[in-house]
Amino acid sequence: MPDRGDRIIHFKKNPFYRHEQILLASGSFEGFLPMSFLRDENGLTARYQCSGFAPLSSYRIERTEDALYLMEKVVLILHAAPEHLLIPERILLRCQTVFFSKKDDRIKIAYVPRPRNDAAPGAGSISGFHRELILLLTQLKQDLRDGHADLLTRLIREIYYQALDTKSLLRQIGLLRKELYGSRNAPG
């Protein structure tokens, strides 16, 4: 029986590789929610153990500073994913799949494999990984109320036109955070 904090997703076809299931069920990668799997004649059921975490979609993120902080944490997780044999390009990134713990400011991602044939309208030659980052940033940008949403727009453009890798993306987020800090603390 699932705990109150658990999320369950049923997949008609198993989208997980065997090594992904083993890693995610072990809970050994701190950046992802621990999972359990149940296979039956109707497909595969994945149970995400979310205790202490809530999806970003349940929060109203009104400050650019917070959005950049959250994005930085997500990119750090994605940067470490290949070390655990997880492919960032396969991960669906939405405010519903990124979880936050208010108690200790931790981020975890619910590993939901991105559908393999999901061509987005107007996506052009942009990779699935970059498209996922742009979609997450676009969702984060929606509720911003501090007048600095243009920083996220710039980051979206950088991802789209420069196809930044995770290291470059972390550097760009850091520069934008510095710029935001400087504009808030400028004299006058």
Number of C-alpha atoms within 10 A of each C-alpha: 4 10 11 9 12 17 15 14 12 15 14 13 11 14 17 16 10 9 12 16 15 15 17 22 19 12 15 13 17 13 21 23 25 21 22 16 16 10 14 8 6 10 13 18 18 21 21 25 22 23 13 14 21 21 19 20 16 11 12 11 19 17 18 24 20 14 20 22 14 22 22 20 18 21 19 17 20 21 17 16 16 11 10 13 11 18 16 23 18 18 20 24 25 23 21 16 20 24 26 23 16 11 8 9 10 15 24 23 26 25 24 17 17 17 12 10 6 8 12 10 6 7 12 8 8 15 13 21 20 21 22 19 22 22 16 21 22 17 18 27 22 12 16 19 12 10 10 15 20 11 19 22 15 13 20 20 13 15 21 18 11 13 16 16 13 17 11 13 21 19 13 18 19 15 12 19 19 13 13 17 12 11 11 9 9 8 6 3
